Structure formats: C-alpha cells, structure tokens
Amino acid sequence: MFLDELTPFLQELTRQPVAFVGGFVSGVLRLDLSDDPVKSWLGNQDVTVTDDDDSVSNGSSGGPQKISID
C-alpha cells in the first residue's frame, strides 16, 4: 500500500535523476526560478519557466470585490 504511493516518485527519479534531484533541492531551498542566478542558469540551459499564477494574468486585482445581493 505504501509502495503504491511511492511508485510515481520512484519512476520520475529513475527516469531523469539529475533533473529530479535538481527540482527537489530547489524546492527544499525554496529557490525562486525567476530570480538570478537561477534564472540566468536556466536561460543558458535553454529552459523556459512559465508562471503558474493565473489570477494575476487575467487583469483582476485579486483583492476583495464588492457585490450586491438582491
């Protein structure tokens, strides 16, 4: 049962060990991919980073909104 939950983790680790360990370390160290020196290194590796935050891209302020209820 516990091994079933670890199967995707182990598959990714064996498929691309360097990329997996790099992603794991950057997550543990809480490195921001849009800050230097990580951003410049990723640029040298021809890697593009997409922003997962879609709430800012749609033009809304993200703050409280006024509604009226009839």
N, C-alpha and C positions, 0 to 999 in steps of 0.2 A: 504494500500500500504506500509506504513512504517512498519506495523506489519509483513508483509511477509518477509521483510529483517531481522527482529529480530528473526524470528522463529528458525533458526538453532542455534543461540546464546542461546536462552532460552531452547531449547531441551538439549543441552550439559550441561547447568547449572543445570537443574533438574535431568539429568541422573547421573552425578558424580560431585556433588557440591564442594567437597574438592579438587579434582584434578583440576577442572576448576579454582577455586579461586587461588590455588597454582600456576598454569600456568599463570594466569592473573597477579598476584603480581610479579612473577619472570620476566615477560615481562615489566611491568611498571618500576621495579627497574633495568632492564637491567642486570640481573644476567646471567653469563656465566655458562652453565651446565658442562663445562669441568674444572672449577676451584674449588678449595676447598673453603669453606666447603660444597658446593652444591654437588660436585662430590662424596665426601665420604658419604654424607647422602643418595644420590641416590643408592650408592653401598650397603648400609645397607638395603635399601628397595628392593633390587634385581631388579633394573631398569637399563636397558642398554640404553645408549644415542648414537644415530647414528649421524654422521656428515652429514649435508645436502649439504656441499660444494663439488660437484663432480669434479670441474675444477682442483683441486689440486691433486686428486687421480689418474688422468689419465696420469700423468708424464709430462705434459707440464708446462712450467714456468709461464704461464699466462700473460706474458708481450707481447710487440709488436713483431710481426713476419715479416720477410722480404719475400716479394712476388715479382715475376716478371710477368709483363704483356706484352704479345707479340702484 
